[in-house]
Amino acid sequence: MTQELRGSNRNKRIKHTAVVALAAKGINAVSGLITVPVTLSYLGAEQFGIWMALTGFVAFLSFTDLGIGIGLQNALTRCHGNDDENTPSSLVSTALFLTIFICLALCAFSLLVLPQLDITHIIKLSDDSNRLTLLHTTQAFIIAFALSLPLSMFQRIYDAYQNGVVSNALLAIGRLFSLASVFISVKLQYPLSVMVFLYMTLPFVFLGLGGLYLFLTNPVLRPSMFKVKLKHINQMVRTGGLALSAQVGAALMSSGPLLLLSSQFGAIAVVPFAITQRLLSVVSLMTSAALMPLWPAYGEAYARQDKQWINQTFKKSLKYTLLIITPIFILMSFLGQAIIEWWSNDPNAVPSWSLLMACNVWAFIMAMSRAFSMLLNGTDHFKGQAMYGLILPLSALLIGYYYASNNTLVFTLWIMVLSGELLRSLFLWWESSNVLSKISYGK
């Protein structure tokens, strides 16, 4: 097969995956938008604030897989690019073995250790009667996340072979069931812990069913305990370790501010910020959905040394990202407060214009950063992201913590966005330019 034909097939798979991924992310975004007024009314401000704060906290748990998912995806992508059908089964077996072990460890921590800790040091409560709710909900979050670790490997496998159409379709179905579970929970008056467990777990249940079908129909990927190999553990953890650092940095920057502001200003005070961030997360979800198929496509093209395709595709990704996010940025700048008041049906949830713009600028920068990250991830350039991608967000949170004691919530957020996200984006742009230069001139 010629490079031109491979490039054409690659583009088709990207488009098909992006369309289905956009639909899946759209369902997820709509679910988030619909559930806010429903759950805010049902739970009350403080329990709703607990849910939002814990959502940010769970993002930090992503580092517990040791980067295995990313290491597996990139390793399988190289196998695909090199037409290797012998190694994938061993890679899959090793990844599943490790993630199941981590899953069991997290469940044990949630059930045995967490009740001995005082979580109110992390999330302040104004109503002491919500202390038990906080504990049970935190346990539910951690267990749901733990179960998602081995199940999420199936999405990595599908994505590595550029079959994201299937994994995203399964996730879309699961998210529809998640949305239904919220209304059922409200109707039957389930506690917050049950509501969030169902909401988080159902998409991965469907992904797991798709994974079982994949193993039954594709013996090349079928796992076995006898195929777990130490060399693959080293390979995945080495690649994943660097990716892990970048992943932790991204989690720090995307979710850390909400946790920090919750701890410094209280769960009720961060509700306008949490709701604004939830609304603008639609931008992040949609751009991520559109750009994510580029990751394995870059990887396969990189393995086959298709330099021209990589350069052309990267330039297109930047152009289309700007076309998507610029109108949204302008719309939110002028009508964001009115949209949030109508959506939340709660005047106390409406942010100030300064808070709105801090979140708006933040969402814009994050969307552009993802275009750079897809190129770097696909070409196995994790080292730079592992360094500045972790140091800058961590520094931003430390600076935010320093300023929070004597300044407003809005000022603290602006400081974190500018010192963390903006600088991180500039470094991503610089490294992406260097990578493209090396690819183009064979350095």
C-alpha positions as CSV (number, residue, x, y, z in Angstrom):
1,M,0.0,0.0,0.0
2,T,1.4,3.4,-1.0
3,Q,1.9,6.3,1.5
4,E,-0.8,8.3,-0.3
5,L,-3.3,5.5,0.1
6,R,-2.4,5.0,3.7
7,G,-2.7,8.7,4.3
8,S,-6.2,8.7,2.7
9,N,-7.3,5.7,4.8
10,R,-5.9,7.4,7.9
11,N,-7.8,10.6,7.2
12,K,-11.0,8.6,6.8
13,R,-10.6,6.8,10.1
14,I,-9.8,10.2,11.8
15,K,-13.0,11.7,10.4
16,H,-15.2,8.8,11.2
17,T,-13.8,8.5,14.8
18,A,-14.1,12.3,15.3
19,V,-17.7,12.4,14.2
20,V,-18.7,9.5,16.6
21,A,-16.4,11.0,19.4
22,L,-18.1,14.4,19.0
23,A,-21.5,12.7,19.4
24,A,-20.3,10.8,22.5
25,K,-18.7,13.9,24.0
26,G,-21.8,15.9,23.0
27,I,-24.0,13.5,24.9
28,N,-21.6,13.8,27.9
29,A,-21.6,17.5,27.7
30,V,-25.4,17.7,27.4
31,S,-25.7,15.3,30.3
32,G,-23.5,17.5,32.4
33,L,-25.6,20.6,31.5
34,I,-28.9,18.8,32.1
35,T,-27.8,17.3,35.4
36,V,-26.6,20.6,37.0
37,P,-30.0,22.3,37.6
38,V,-31.6,18.9,38.5
39,T,-28.9,17.9,41.0
40,L,-28.4,21.4,42.4
41,S,-32.1,21.6,43.2
42,Y,-32.1,18.1,44.6
43,L,-28.9,18.1,46.6
44,G,-28.6,21.7,47.8
45,A,-25.6,24.0,47.4
46,E,-23.2,22.2,49.7
47,Q,-23.7,18.6,48.5
48,F,-23.6,19.9,45.0
49,G,-20.3,21.6,45.8
50,I,-19.0,18.3,47.3
51,W,-19.8,16.5,44.0
52,M,-18.0,19.2,41.9
53,A,-15.0,19.3,44.2
54,L,-14.7,15.5,44.2
55,T,-14.9,15.4,40.4
56,G,-11.8,17.5,40.4
57,F,-10.2,15.3,43.0
58,V,-10.8,12.1,41.0
59,A,-8.9,13.6,38.1
60,F,-5.8,13.4,40.3
61,L,-6.4,9.6,40.6
62,S,-5.6,9.2,36.9
63,F,-1.9,9.0,37.9
64,T,-2.5,5.7,39.8
65,D,-2.5,3.7,36.5
66,L,1.2,4.6,36.3
67,G,0.7,5.7,32.7
68,I,0.0,2.1,31.6
69,G,-3.0,3.1,29.4
70,I,-0.9,5.6,27.4
71,G,2.1,3.2,27.3
72,L,-0.2,0.4,26.0
73,Q,-1.7,2.6,23.3
74,N,1.6,3.9,22.0
75,A,3.1,0.4,22.0
76,L,0.2,-1.1,20.1
77,T,0.3,1.8,17.7
78,R,3.9,1.0,16.9
79,C,2.9,-2.7,16.4
80,H,0.2,-1.5,14.0
81,G,2.7,0.7,12.1
82,N,5.2,-2.1,11.8
83,D,2.6,-4.8,11.0
84,D,3.5,-6.7,14.1
85,E,0.9,-9.3,15.1
86,N,2.9,-11.3,17.6
87,T,3.5,-8.7,20.4
88,P,0.0,-7.2,20.9
89,S,-1.5,-10.1,23.0
90,S,1.4,-10.0,25.4
91,L,1.1,-6.2,25.7
92,V,-2.7,-6.4,26.4
93,S,-2.2,-9.2,29.0
94,T,0.5,-7.2,30.9
95,A,-1.6,-4.0,30.9
96,L,-4.7,-5.8,32.2
97,F,-2.8,-7.6,34.9
98,L,-1.3,-4.4,36.2
99,T,-4.5,-2.4,36.2
100,I,-6.6,-5.1,37.9
101,F,-4.0,-5.2,40.7
102,I,-4.2,-1.3,41.0
103,C,-8.0,-1.5,41.0
104,L,-8.0,-3.9,43.9
105,A,-5.5,-1.7,45.9
106,L,-7.7,1.4,45.4
107,C,-10.8,-0.4,46.5
108,A,-9.0,-1.6,49.6
109,F,-7.9,2.0,50.3
110,S,-11.4,3.3,49.9
111,L,-13.0,0.8,52.2
112,L,-10.3,0.4,54.9
113,V,-8.2,3.5,55.0
114,L,-10.4,6.4,54.0
115,P,-12.8,6.1,56.9
116,Q,-9.9,6.7,59.2
117,L,-9.1,10.1,57.5
118,D,-10.7,13.5,58.1
119,I,-11.6,14.6,54.6
120,T,-13.0,17.9,55.8
121,H,-9.4,19.2,55.9
122,I,-9.5,19.0,52.1
123,I,-13.1,20.1,51.5
124,K,-14.5,22.4,54.1
125,L,-18.1,21.9,55.2
126,S,-20.5,24.5,56.7
127,D,-23.0,21.9,57.7
128,D,-21.5,19.1,59.9
129,S,-24.4,16.8,59.0
130,N,-22.9,16.4,55.5
131,R,-19.7,14.8,57.0
132,L,-21.0,11.3,56.4
133,T,-22.2,12.1,52.9
134,L,-18.8,13.4,52.1
135,L,-17.1,10.2,53.2
136,H,-19.5,7.9,51.4
137,T,-19.4,9.9,48.2
138,T,-15.6,10.0,48.3
139,Q,-15.6,6.2,48.7
140,A,-18.0,5.8,45.8
141,F,-15.9,8.0,43.6
142,I,-12.7,6.1,44.3
143,I,-14.2,2.7,43.8
144,A,-15.9,3.8,40.6
145,F,-12.6,5.2,39.3
146,A,-10.8,2.0,40.3
147,L,-13.2,-0.2,38.3
148,S,-12.7,2.1,35.3
149,L,-8.9,1.5,35.2
150,P,-8.9,-2.0,33.7
151,L,-12.1,-1.3,31.6
152,S,-10.5,1.8,30.1
153,M,-7.8,-0.4,28.6
154,F,-10.3,-1.5,26.0
155,Q,-10.7,2.1,24.8
156,R,-6.9,2.3,24.5
157,I,-6.8,-0.9,22.4
158,Y,-9.5,0.4,20.0
159,D,-7.8,3.8,19.7
160,A,-4.4,2.3,19.0
161,Y,-5.8,0.6,15.9
162,Q,-7.7,3.7,15.0
163,N,-11.0,2.0,15.7
164,G,-12.2,4.8,18.0
165,V,-15.6,4.7,16.3
166,V,-16.5,1.5,18.3
167,S,-15.2,2.6,21.7
168,N,-16.8,6.1,21.4
169,A,-20.1,4.5,20.3
170,L,-20.0,2.3,23.4
171,L,-19.2,5.2,25.7
172,A,-22.1,7.2,24.1
173,I,-24.6,4.5,24.9
174,G,-23.2,4.2,28.5
175,R,-23.4,8.0,29.0
176,L,-27.1,7.9,28.0
177,F,-27.6,5.3,30.7
178,S,-25.6,7.5,33.1
179,L,-27.9,10.5,32.4
180,A,-31.0,8.3,33.0
181,S,-29.4,7.1,36.3
182,V,-29.4,10.7,37.6
183,F,-33.1,11.1,37.0
184,I,-33.8,7.7,38.5
185,S,-31.7,8.6,41.6
186,V,-33.6,11.9,42.1
187,K,-37.0,10.1,41.5
188,L,-36.1,7.3,44.0
189,Q,-34.3,9.8,46.3
190,Y,-31.0,7.9,46.3
191,P,-28.1,9.4,48.3
192,L,-25.3,11.3,46.6
193,S,-22.9,8.4,46.9
194,V,-25.2,6.0,44.9
195,M,-26.0,8.7,42.3
196,V,-22.3,9.4,41.5
197,F,-21.3,5.8,41.5
198,L,-23.9,5.0,38.8
199,Y,-23.1,8.1,36.9
200,M,-19.4,7.3,36.7
201,T,-19.5,3.5,36.3
202,L,-22.2,2.9,33.6
203,P,-20.1,4.1,30.5
204,F,-17.3,1.8,31.4
205,V,-19.6,-1.2,31.8
206,F,-20.5,-0.9,28.1
207,L,-16.9,-0.4,27.2
208,G,-16.1,-3.6,29.1
209,L,-18.7,-5.5,27.0
210,G,-17.1,-4.2,23.9
211,G,-13.8,-5.4,25.1
212,L,-15.1,-8.9,25.7
213,Y,-16.4,-8.9,22.1
214,L,-13.0,-7.7,20.8
215,F,-11.2,-10.6,22.5
216,L,-13.6,-13.2,21.3
217,T,-13.3,-12.0,17.6
218,N,-9.6,-11.0,17.5
219,P,-7.1,-13.7,18.8
220,V,-4.2,-11.3,18.1
221,L,-5.3,-9.3,21.1
222,R,-6.7,-12.0,23.3
223,P,-5.0,-11.9,26.8
224,S,-3.6,-14.7,28.9
225,M,-1.9,-14.8,32.3
226,F,0.9,-16.8,30.6
227,K,1.7,-13.9,28.3
228,V,2.4,-11.3,31.0
229,K,6.0,-10.3,30.5
230,L,8.4,-8.2,32.6
231,K,9.9,-6.5,29.6
232,H,6.5,-5.1,28.6
233,I,6.0,-3.9,32.1
234,N,9.3,-2.0,31.9
235,Q,8.4,-0.7,28.4
236,M,4.9,0.5,29.3
237,V,5.9,2.0,32.6
238,R,8.9,3.8,31.1
239,T,6.9,5.4,28.4
240,G,3.9,5.7,30.7
241,G,6.0,7.2,33.5
242,L,6.9,10.2,31.4
243,A,3.3,10.5,30.1
244,L,2.2,10.1,33.7
245,S,4.1,13.2,34.8
246,A,2.5,15.2,31.9
247,Q,-0.9,13.7,32.8
248,V,-0.6,14.6,36.5
249,G,0.4,18.2,35.4
250,A,-2.7,18.4,33.2
251,A,-4.9,17.1,36.0
252,L,-3.3,19.6,38.4
253,M,-4.0,22.5,36.0
254,S,-7.5,21.4,35.0
255,S,-8.8,20.3,38.4
256,G,-6.4,21.7,41.0
257,P,-7.9,25.2,41.1
258,L,-11.3,24.0,42.0
259,L,-9.9,21.9,44.9
260,L,-7.7,24.7,46.1
261,L,-10.5,27.3,45.9
262,S,-12.8,24.8,47.7
263,S,-10.3,24.4,50.5
264,Q,-9.7,28.1,50.9
265,F,-13.1,29.6,50.3
266,G,-15.5,26.7,51.1
267,A,-17.8,24.5,48.9
268,I,-20.6,27.0,48.7
269,A,-18.3,29.9,47.6
270,V,-17.0,27.9,44.5
271,V,-20.4,27.1,43.1
272,P,-20.4,30.0,40.5
273,F,-16.9,28.9,39.5
274,A,-17.8,25.2,39.4
275,I,-20.9,25.8,37.3
276,T,-19.0,28.2,34.9
277,Q,-16.2,25.6,34.5
278,R,-18.8,22.9,33.9
279,L,-20.4,24.9,31.1
280,L,-17.1,25.8,29.5
281,S,-15.9,22.2,29.8
282,V,-18.1,21.6,26.7
283,V,-15.4,23.4,24.7
284,S,-12.8,21.1,26.1
285,L,-14.9,18.0,25.5
286,M,-15.6,18.9,21.9
287,T,-12.1,19.9,21.0
288,S,-10.7,16.8,22.7
289,A,-13.2,14.6,20.8
290,A,-12.2,16.2,17.5
291,L,-8.4,16.0,18.1
292,M,-8.0,12.7,20.0
293,P,-8.1,10.5,16.9
294,L,-4.9,12.3,15.7
295,W,-2.9,10.8,18.5
296,P,-2.8,7.2,17.2
297,A,-2.8,8.5,13.6
298,Y,0.3,10.5,14.2
299,G,1.9,7.5,15.9
300,E,1.2,5.2,13.0
301,A,2.4,7.8,10.5
302,Y,5.5,8.4,12.6
303,A,6.3,4.7,12.6
304,R,6.0,4.6,8.8
305,Q,8.0,7.9,8.4
306,D,5.1,9.7,6.6
307,K,6.5,13.1,7.2
308,Q,4.4,15.1,4.7
309,W,1.1,13.8,6.2
310,I,2.2,14.7,9.8
311,N,3.1,18.3,8.8
312,Q,-0.1,18.9,6.8
313,T,-2.4,17.3,9.4
314,F,-0.9,19.4,12.2
315,K,-1.4,22.7,10.4
316,K,-5.0,21.7,9.7
317,S,-5.6,20.7,13.3
318,L,-4.6,24.2,14.5
319,K,-6.8,25.9,11.9
320,Y,-9.9,23.9,12.7
321,T,-9.3,24.3,16.5
322,L,-9.3,28.0,16.1
323,L,-12.4,27.9,13.9
324,I,-14.3,25.9,16.6
325,I,-13.3,27.8,19.8
326,T,-13.1,31.4,18.7
327,P,-16.9,31.9,18.1
328,I,-17.6,30.2,21.5
329,F,-15.1,32.5,23.2
330,I,-16.8,35.6,21.7
331,L,-20.3,34.3,22.6
332,M,-19.4,33.5,26.2
333,S,-17.7,36.9,26.6
334,F,-20.9,38.7,25.9
335,L,-23.7,36.3,26.8
336,G,-22.1,33.9,29.3
337,Q,-23.7,35.4,32.4
338,A,-27.2,35.3,30.9
339,I,-26.7,31.8,29.7
340,I,-25.6,30.6,33.1
341,E,-28.5,32.3,34.9
342,W,-31.0,30.7,32.5
343,W,-29.3,27.3,32.7
344,S,-28.8,27.0,36.4
345,N,-32.1,28.8,37.3
346,D,-30.2,30.2,40.4
347,P,-29.1,33.9,40.5
348,N,-26.5,32.9,43.2
349,A,-24.8,30.6,40.7
350,V,-24.1,33.4,38.2
351,P,-20.4,34.4,38.1
352,S,-19.0,37.9,38.0
353,W,-17.8,39.0,34.6
354,S,-14.2,38.8,35.8
355,L,-14.7,35.2,36.9
356,L,-16.5,34.4,33.7
357,M,-13.6,35.7,31.6
358,A,-11.0,33.9,33.7
359,C,-12.7,30.7,32.9
360,N,-13.3,31.7,29.3
361,V,-9.6,32.5,28.6
362,W,-8.6,29.3,30.4
363,A,-10.9,27.2,28.2
364,F,-9.5,28.9,25.0
365,I,-5.9,28.2,26.0
366,M,-6.6,24.6,27.0
367,A,-8.2,23.9,23.6
368,M,-5.1,25.1,21.7
369,S,-2.8,23.2,24.1
370,R,-4.6,19.9,23.1
371,A,-3.7,20.4,19.4
372,F,0.0,20.6,20.4
373,S,-0.3,17.7,22.8
374,M,-1.7,15.3,20.2
375,L,1.4,15.7,18.0
376,L,3.8,15.3,20.9
377,N,1.9,12.3,22.3
378,G,1.6,10.5,19.0
379,T,5.4,10.9,18.3
380,D,6.4,9.7,21.8
381,H,7.7,13.1,22.9
382,F,6.7,13.0,26.6
383,K,9.9,14.1,28.2
384,G,9.3,17.9,27.8
385,Q,5.7,17.6,28.9
386,A,6.8,15.5,31.8
387,M,9.0,18.4,33.0
388,Y,7.3,21.7,32.2
389,G,3.9,20.1,32.1
390,L,4.2,19.2,35.8
391,I,6.4,22.0,37.1
392,L,4.3,24.9,35.8
393,P,0.8,23.7,37.1
394,L,2.4,22.8,40.4
395,S,3.9,26.3,40.6
396,A,0.6,27.9,39.7
397,L,-1.2,26.1,42.5
398,L,1.5,27.1,45.0
399,I,1.3,30.7,43.8
400,G,-2.6,30.5,44.0
401,Y,-2.4,29.1,47.6
402,Y,-0.1,32.0,48.6
403,Y,-2.4,34.7,47.2
404,A,-5.7,33.0,48.3
405,S,-5.3,34.1,51.9
406,N,-5.2,37.8,51.2
407,N,-7.1,38.1,47.9
408,T,-10.5,37.3,46.3
409,L,-11.4,34.0,44.6
410,V,-11.4,35.7,41.2
411,F,-7.9,37.2,41.6
412,T,-6.5,33.9,42.8
413,L,-8.0,32.1,39.8
414,W,-6.5,34.6,37.3
415,I,-3.1,34.2,38.9
416,M,-3.3,30.4,38.4
417,V,-4.5,30.6,34.8
418,L,-1.8,33.0,33.7
419,S,1.1,31.5,35.6
420,G,0.1,27.9,34.8
421,E,-2.0,27.3,31.7
422,L,-0.7,30.1,29.6
423,L,3.0,29.3,30.2
424,R,2.3,25.6,29.7
425,S,0.7,26.3,26.3
426,L,3.7,28.4,25.2
427,F,6.1,25.6,26.0
428,L,3.9,23.1,24.2
429,W,4.0,25.3,21.1
430,W,7.8,25.7,21.3
431,E,8.3,21.9,21.6
432,S,5.8,21.1,18.8
433,S,7.7,23.5,16.5
434,N,11.0,21.7,17.3
435,V,9.5,18.2,16.7
436,L,8.1,19.3,13.3
437,S,11.4,20.7,12.3
438,K,13.2,17.4,13.2
439,I,10.6,15.4,11.3
440,S,10.8,17.6,8.2
441,Y,14.6,17.7,8.0
442,G,15.3,14.3,9.5
443,K,17.4,15.6,12.4
